[in-house]
Amino acid sequence: MFKIPDHQVAGHQASNGMMGPVVDDSGLFFKPLQKDERGSKEVAFYESLASNIEVPDKIRAYFPTFHGTQLIPASDGSGLHPHLVLQDLVSSYKNPSIMDIKIGSRTWYPQASEEYIQRCFKKDKETSSLALGFRLSGLQVHVSKEAGYWKPDRKCFQNSSAEIVQNVLKKFASSNISADSDAGDLDFDCAFAPSVYGGSNGILAQLLELKSWFEDQKFYHFYSCSVLMVWDKEPNAAAAIKLVDFAHVVDSKGAIDHNFLGGLCSLIKFISEILTDHHACPNKPCSDSNSNCNGDSSDR
């Protein structure tokens, strides 16, 4: 009934005796509850979101559907363990290309222990989080049925420069990469950028809608939360974004979440430039016909 997900690109994974998420064939994703306060905090967030009538339905759609908690066998064979029961975000995709992007220049929450804060601050500084406002936590790009996926080791791009981060974002929407591509290689054509990032329903439009909500919402502050971007070359498999990982969400106390909003604006800037830069793709120039999809220049 339960199996290890085929398309998990970040987070705790079930391997080598480690407990991790499992999925079933009905489109559900079972995430083990962490045994410390992080598990109870994530449940509390989902319950709060479900009951918060002030969150618009169009914004609620950017979160995984929550189906409560359930006691099921842990993936590491340790016995029954409580799990969050969530929507499997990629179950409807045949060959999903996925990118997990941790948002915010700061991933630690104010109530955390000093040890945890220092550990997070060190990683934020060593990766692109502090410099860019986000970091790439994991990704896979479907190459072909024969070659499988390009799934680089996350260490290859987490501490990368802005140029390499931009290259990876371009590769995510390219048709000519290979399964053994290097993050810094200029082997991309951005062929799918207009359909993946652009258009009225593309990833950029969705990020801008999310940005509008974060400019006003004063319910939550999202620390160490990710934007998950998914698309598929298959027909009718529209590109989509979802927010995931809420173990460190705290009450906003009436303040705007500038940490998350700033990281979101930075990501929007990067993706906007892919759609507008005539020289973005060295092997095949990107189309400049998506000017109506550009981010607000005030975000740059």
Buried (B, 14 or more C-beta within 10 A) or exposed (E): EBEEBEBBBBBBBBEEEEBBBBBBEEEBBBBBBBEEEBBBBBBEBBEBBBEEEEBEEEBEEBBBBBBEBEEBBBBBEEEEBBBBBBBBBBBBBEBBBBBBBBBBBBBBBEEBEEEBBEBBBEBBEEBBBBBBBBBBBBBBBBBEEEEEBBBBEBEBBBBBEEEBBBBBBBBBBBBBBEBEBBBEEEBBBBBBBBBBBBBEEBBBBBBBBBBEBBEEBEBBBBBBBBBBBBBBBEEEBBBBBBBBBBBBBBEBEEEBBBBBBBBBBBBBBBBBBBBBBEEBBEEBEBBEEBEEBBBEEEBE
